[in-house]
Amino acid sequence: MTAQQQAAIPTVLVYEDDPGFPPRVNMPVPHPVPQLDTQPFPTAIADTAPQPNGAGPGTEAFRYWVAADALSRASQTWGPLVPAGTQWHSTVGRALTAHLNAGKDLNAFYDRKGLWFFRSTVAGVNVAACESPEVVAHETGHAILDALRPQLFDAASAEAAALHEAFGDISALLTSLHLEPLRIAVLAETQSDLELSSRVSRMAEQLGAAIRQGHPNAVDPDCLRNMSNSFFYRDPVHLPPSGPANTLSSEPHSFSRVFSGAFLKIVAGIFRQQDLQDQAGLARAAEIAGQLMVDAVVAAPVVSGYYAQVAGHMIAADQRRNGGMYGQSLRSAFIRHGILSLEAAATITEPEVARRGAGMAEATPGGGEHEGLTAVTIQGSTYGVTQPLTLSAPAEERRFGIAGSDPAGGSVRPTDPQQVATSFLEDLFRRGRVHVAEEHRSATAFVDDSPSRLKTHEIKGSATGEGLALVRRCFD
């Protein structure tokens, strides 16, 4: 393409990376006008598209184009990696619609109807979640994973919920690495050691800084979360329900860092094995890691100890696709974060994968909403509700007999599915994340009705008409 032809292509100004927080603000750059109708994941924005007239930061037109550019890139990143026929969850409709000004808050969420982005003024800065490509790509990642494994949406499991959050951050990482200028920048910033903290490992710097103004220990010192971390696996059943950002808790965003930290090391390890140690080699490494992640989440059974199953299936996918070329990088990353014990990593051998390969090869996206989950019923009175309460516990048949590391040595024994589900419910109540309608509350109800606590779940009548059920509203 000639320079004259390039100049004729309409462009808009966008952020390629998170905008940051004053005085450290990234500069907008011109991109071609994004195309939202990208298959197999078409997207849309609820607002009317403004003219591509070069509007800059602080304007609604700029926010529109930043969000549109990030949506388009996320679709382009994941589209080539998913199995043929993958579509958004049926309740989403043909296109995933983003709502860029959903209200006043420092948040964003996916709820099977669309993506919702909030905004608030903090320290004189108008912080709009839709103005961060990382936040947009993270929320889009929730929708992508929901298309691949809808069973995870209602699974009463801390690891399933945390894997959703990790997938969102992985989506932000891979969407950033889809851009050549960012690949060049991160290689220079880290001197090609991609395990180091960088502009692509640090998630949502601006949103993190805004939250830090009121809650100093709730987020990392320089971002919301950092994929460059050393958090080590613990069974979330035995972790506190919340805690400061420098500790690990069962809260899904906190616990997600165990898996996202391992994924960053996987990208770094695969990159080190590329013939070209340049931006093209990094693009290839990101694509390979993303493909293994997709293969794994489609095939891995939803069980207690879910992280280990996804890890095992990534290793198996590498053996099927690449002859095990990247097995050392995968095993190293998962062992360093305790997702796989040393014993577990050693058992996923080529013969074992070949023996179980038919089931993995036949795995397809989607499936029944509660396929692989088992309904467990507990006493509602324990939680201040009027009827027995049904939870969807993770109880698929395990394909690999593997588990995470016990810090004392050896492997962690996977927790009973009913205990996993009950612990998950109790943590939701402790964090004030469950909406219980008045008619379902007993005299001893202890529901947190604070308007600042977004309710990710609700208690409602079960699908069978008997008793009540825990149902997810959204991933925030």
Secondary structure, 3 states (H helix, E strand, C coil): CCHHHHHHCCEEEECCCCCEECCEECCCEEEECCCCCCCCCCEEECCCCCCCCCCCCCCHHHHHHHHHHHHHHHHHHHHHHCCCCCCCCCCCCCCEEEECCCCECCCEEECCCCEEECEEEECCEEEEHHHCHHHHHHHHHHHHHHHHCHHHCCCCCHHHHHHHHHHHHHHHHHHHHCCHHHHHHHHHHHCCCCCCCCCCCEECHHHHHHHHHHCCCCCCCCCCEECCCCCCCCCHHHCCCCCCCCCCCCCHHHHHHHHHHHHHHHHHHHHHCCCCCCHHHHHHHHHHHHHHHHHHHHHCCCECCHHHHHHHHHHHHHHHHHCCCCHHHHHHHHHHCCCCCHHHHHHCCHHHHHHHHHHHHHCCCCCCCCCCEEEEEECHHHHCECCCEEEEEEECCCCCCCCCECCCCCECCCCCHHHHHHHHHHHHHHCCCEEECHHHECCCCCCCCCCCCCCCEEEEECCCCCCEEEEECCEC
